[in-house]
Amino acid sequence: MDYEEFKNEFVDAVKEKLAMQGSDMNVSVNEVKKLNESYEAMTVTPEGARVGVNIGIKRFYDAYVEGSSFNEVVDKAVDTINHGINERPDFDIDSFTDYSQMKEKLAMEVVSAETNKEMLENVPHKDLEDMAVVYRFVLESNDEGRASILVTNQILETMGVTPEQLHTDALEIAPQIKPAEIKGMSEVMAEMMGIEQAEMLGIAPVAPEEEQLFVATVPDKTHGAGVLAYQDFMDQAAERVGGDFFILPSSIHEVLIVPDNGRMDLKDLEAMVRDVNATQVAPADKLTDSVYHYDSQAKIFELGEKFVERQNEREEATAEKDEKPSIIDELKAKKDEVAKIPKKEAIDKGAKAKGGEAL
């Protein structure tokens, strides 16, 4: 059966099975709009409750197409719903309108401004080159999952808070509840594989000055690219890597930092990002295809192409300055030339210039 046929039968079958379990649930189908993606979901809410769960229908359809039986995907959906309902975070819905409580849960994330152009019309945000900084109230984040609320214009209006105040508070609070972590790639690999296994494969942490690739994220590894919006992140990274660096948007969850030491060319880095995004990053996790650069001396974060353009302009200006002697240089040269003329000859020339006669 095609997707539409599956959806109708799937929703009816899930409703029936929930009813057989004695669960009194309200079930509906809605389009869930999220940053980076939108999907059709079955929303299940216990009778009398204000919070339920969403499950994407297409992922169950994909499982059916790939060989799972219809009954198997229905059973899996019901198990997912029951787990979601039973494990819902215990929070007070009414507190959502109390900004003084909610602001302590503020986190910042970065997403593609172009991909989320329509969504961002209803979401307070700050531009960061071709990315946008958005804000979330993180209710819970652990090994079991994450519960959060994207801050929208409507939520801010209800709370009576301005976007400027939201941003100011997020700059202070986000780095506290989700501090930036910057680690060398060799260190990350050793942690993932275990020290012994890594050493067997010849992978071991190296000194920072020898590291050629760093990973930046947050402790829960969720939406870790948001560290790009932290006030002190760029300078922390510059200190960690030893100067200027390029930033590769690995995903919305982490970014890669490459020291700008002449070993890697911008074009090569851009090609690498495009290839990885096209083959290894899920569309929902993609940030951008761009490469960014931080000038640690000028304190400038910008697109890599802007950095190269600025660098070329600076080199051209320097070359032009070297070619064109300044007025001071010309005067100095004339003074040196006069100084080399014998004294009497200089006097004769001076007298003749005045139309007089040398004594």
C-alpha positions in Angstrom: 0.0 0.0 0.0 1.1 3.6 -0.6 1.8 6.1 2.2 -1.7 7.6 2.3 -3.3 4.2 2.6 -0.8 3.1 5.2 -1.3 6.3 7.2 -5.1 5.8 7.5 -4.9 2.2 8.4 -2.0 2.8 10.8 -3.7 5.5 12.7 -6.9 3.4 13.1 -5.0 0.3 14.2 -3.0 2.3 16.8 -6.2 3.8 18.2 -7.8 0.4 18.4 -4.8 -1.2 20.2 -4.6 1.7 22.7 -8.3 1.3 23.4 -7.9 -2.5 23.9 -5.2 -1.7 26.5 -7.8 0.5 28.4 -5.9 3.7 27.5 -8.2 6.7 27.1 -6.3 8.7 24.5 -7.0 11.5 22.1 -5.4 10.7 18.7 -5.0 13.1 15.8 -2.7 13.6 12.8 -0.9 16.9 12.5 2.0 18.5 10.7 4.7 19.2 13.1 6.9 22.1 12.1 10.4 22.1 13.5 13.6 23.9 12.7 15.4 22.1 9.8 12.4 19.8 9.2 8.6 19.3 9.2 6.9 16.0 9.3 3.4 14.4 9.6 2.9 13.0 13.1 0.3 11.2 15.1 -0.3 13.2 18.3 -1.5 11.1 21.2 -2.6 12.9 24.4 -4.2 11.2 27.5 -7.7 12.3 28.2 -7.7 15.5 30.4 -3.9 16.1 29.9 -2.3 19.0 28.2 0.9 17.3 27.2 1.1 14.2 24.9 3.6 12.7 22.5 4.2 13.0 18.7 5.4 10.1 16.6 6.5 10.6 13.0 4.3 8.4 10.8 6.8 8.2 7.9 9.4 6.4 9.9 6.9 3.6 10.6 5.9 3.6 7.0 9.6 3.2 6.0 10.0 0.3 8.4 6.9 -1.3 6.7 8.4 -0.8 3.2 11.7 -2.2 4.3 10.0 -5.5 5.4 8.4 -5.2 8.8 4.9 -6.5 8.9 2.0 -4.1 9.5 1.3 -5.6 12.9 4.9 -5.2 13.9 5.0 -1.5 13.1 1.7 -1.0 14.9 3.0 -2.8 18.0 6.2 -0.7 17.9 4.2 2.5 17.6 2.1 1.6 20.6 5.2 0.8 22.7 6.7 4.1 21.7 3.6 6.0 22.7 3.2 4.2 26.0 6.9 4.9 26.8 6.6 8.5 25.8 3.5 9.0 28.0 4.9 7.3 31.0 8.3 9.0 30.8 7.0 12.5 30.2 8.9 15.1 32.2 7.0 16.2 35.4 6.6 19.9 35.0 4.1 22.6 35.8 2.5 23.8 32.6 1.5 27.1 34.2 5.1 27.9 34.9 5.6 28.2 31.1 4.3 31.8 31.3 6.6 32.7 34.2 9.7 34.1 32.5 11.5 34.5 35.8 11.4 30.7 36.2 11.8 29.7 32.5 14.8 31.9 31.8 17.0 29.7 34.0 16.5 27.0 31.4 17.6 29.1 28.4 19.8 27.6 25.7 21.0 28.9 22.4 21.2 27.0 19.1 22.3 27.9 15.6 20.5 26.8 12.4 20.7 27.6 8.7 18.9 30.9 8.1 18.1 29.9 4.5 16.7 26.4 5.3 14.5 27.8 8.1 13.6 31.1 6.5 9.8 30.6 6.8 10.0 29.3 10.4 12.2 32.1 11.5 9.4 34.6 10.7 7.7 33.5 13.9 10.8 32.9 16.0 13.0 35.5 17.7 16.5 35.2 16.4 19.9 36.9 15.8 21.7 36.6 12.4 25.2 35.1 12.5 26.5 35.2 9.0 24.3 32.8 7.0 23.1 31.1 10.3 20.5 32.2 12.8 20.7 32.0 16.6 17.5 30.7 18.2 16.5 30.0 21.8 15.1 27.1 23.7 13.8 26.4 27.2 15.4 23.0 28.0 13.1 21.3 30.4 15.0 18.0 30.7 18.1 16.5 29.1 19.5 13.0 30.0 20.3 9.6 28.5 16.6 8.9 28.0 16.0 11.9 25.8 15.5 15.6 25.8 12.4 17.8 26.3 12.6 21.4 25.2 10.4 24.2 23.9 11.5 26.5 21.0 10.9 30.1 22.0 8.5 31.7 19.5 7.3 35.3 19.1 4.0 34.2 20.6 5.6 32.8 23.7 7.6 35.9 24.2 4.5 38.1 23.8 2.7 36.0 26.4 5.6 36.3 28.8 5.9 40.1 28.2 9.6 39.8 27.3 11.4 41.6 24.4 13.7 39.7 22.0 16.6 41.9 23.3 16.1 40.9 26.9 15.8 37.2 25.8 19.2 37.4 24.0 20.9 39.2 26.9 19.7 36.6 29.4 20.6 33.7 27.0 24.2 35.0 26.7 24.5 34.7 30.4 22.6 31.5 31.2 23.2 29.2 28.2 27.0 28.9 28.8 26.2 28.0 32.4 23.7 25.2 31.8 25.4 24.0 28.5 29.1 25.0 28.7 31.2 24.7 25.6 33.6 21.8 25.3 36.6 22.0 23.0 38.6 18.8 22.6 41.3 17.6 20.2 40.0 15.0 17.7 42.6 12.4 19.0 41.2 13.0 22.5 37.6 12.5 21.3 38.5 9.3 19.4 40.3 7.9 22.5 37.2 8.6 24.6 34.9 7.0 22.1 37.0 3.9 21.7 38.6 3.6 25.1 42.2 4.5 25.8 43.5 0.9 25.4 41.8 0.3 22.1 42.8 3.7 20.8 46.5 3.1 21.8 46.4 -0.3 20.0 45.3 1.5 16.8 47.9 4.2 17.3 45.4 6.8 18.3 46.3 8.7 21.4 45.8 12.3 22.6 48.5 14.7 21.4 49.7 18.0 22.6 47.5 21.0 21.5 50.1 22.4 19.2 50.3 19.1 17.4 46.5 18.7 17.0 45.2 19.5 13.6 41.5 19.1 14.3 39.3 20.0 17.3 35.7 19.3 18.1 33.4 21.9 19.9 30.1 20.9 21.4 28.2 20.8 24.7 28.1 18.1 27.4 24.9 16.4 26.2 26.1 16.6 22.5 22.7 18.0 21.5 22.5 21.2 19.4 26.2 21.8 20.4 26.8 24.1 17.5 25.0 26.8 19.6 28.4 27.5 21.2 29.2 29.7 18.2 26.8 32.2 19.7 28.5 32.3 23.2 30.3 35.6 24.0 33.7 34.1 24.8 33.7 31.0 22.7 35.8 32.4 19.8 38.5 33.6 22.1 38.4 30.3 24.1 38.9 28.4 20.9 41.7 30.7 19.7 43.5 30.1 23.0 42.9 26.3 22.7 44.2 26.0 19.1 46.9 28.7 19.4 45.6 31.5 17.1 43.3 31.9 14.1 41.1 29.1 12.9 38.5 27.8 10.4 35.2 26.5 11.6 33.5 23.6 9.8 29.8 23.0 10.6 29.8 19.3 11.2 26.1 19.4 12.1 23.7 21.4 14.4 25.2 19.3 17.2 28.9 20.1 16.9 31.4 22.1 14.9 35.0 21.2 13.9 37.9 23.7 14.4 40.9 23.7 12.0 43.9 25.8 13.0 44.7 28.4 10.3 48.3 27.4 10.0 48.6 27.2 6.2 48.2 23.4 6.0 44.6 23.6 4.8 43.1 25.6 1.9 39.7 27.2 2.1 38.5 25.6 -1.1 39.6 22.1 0.2 37.7 22.7 3.4 34.6 23.8 1.6 34.7 20.8 -0.6 35.1 18.6 2.5 32.0 20.1 4.2 29.8 19.7 1.1 30.8 16.1 0.7 30.2 15.2 4.3 26.9 17.0 4.4 25.7 15.2 1.2 26.8 11.7 2.3 27.0 11.5 6.1 24.7 14.1 7.7 21.0 13.6 8.0 19.0 16.5 6.6 17.5 17.3 10.0 21.0 17.6 11.5 22.6 19.7 8.7 23.8 23.2 9.6 25.2 24.8 6.4 27.7 24.1 3.6 29.8 27.1 4.5 33.2 27.3 6.1 33.8 30.1 8.6 37.0 31.8 9.9 38.0 33.6 13.1 40.7 36.3 13.1 42.0 36.2 16.7 43.8 39.5 16.4 41.0 41.5 14.8 38.3 39.6 16.7 36.3 39.0 13.6 34.1 35.9 12.9 33.1 35.7 9.3 32.4 33.4 6.3 35.7 32.0 5.0 35.1 33.7 1.6 34.8 37.1 3.3 38.1 36.4 5.2 39.9 35.6 2.0 38.5 38.7 0.3 39.5 40.9 3.3 43.0 39.3 3.3 43.4 40.0 -0.4 42.3 43.6 0.0 44.8 44.0 2.8 47.6 42.5 0.8 46.8 44.7 -2.2 46.7 47.8 0.0 50.1 46.9 1.4 51.6 46.3 -2.0 50.2 49.6 -3.3 51.6 51.4 -0.3 55.0 49.9 -1.0 54.9 50.9 -4.6 53.8 54.5 -4.0 56.3 56.5 -2.0 54.7 58.9 0.5 55.2 62.7 0.4 57.4 62.4 3.5 59.6 59.8 1.6 59.8 62.2 -1.4 60.9 65.1 0.8 63.4 63.0 2.6 64.9 61.9 -0.8 65.2 65.5 -2.0 66.8 66.5 1.3 69.3 63.7 0.9 70.0 64.8 -2.7 70.7 68.4 -1.7 72.9 67.2 1.1 75.2 65.5 -1.4 75.8 68.7 -3.5 79.1 70.6 -2.6 78.4 73.6 -0.5 79.6 76.3 -3.0 77.7 74.7 -5.8 74.6 74.8 -3.7 75.1 78.5 -2.9 75.7 79.3 -6.6 72.5 77.5 -7.5 70.6 79.3 -4.8 71.9 82.7 -6.0 71.1 82.0 -9.6 67.7 80.9 -8.7 67.1 84.3 -7.2 68.6 86.1 -10.2 71.5 87.3 -8.0 75.2 86.9 -8.2 77.4 84.7 -6.1 79.9 86.5 -3.9 
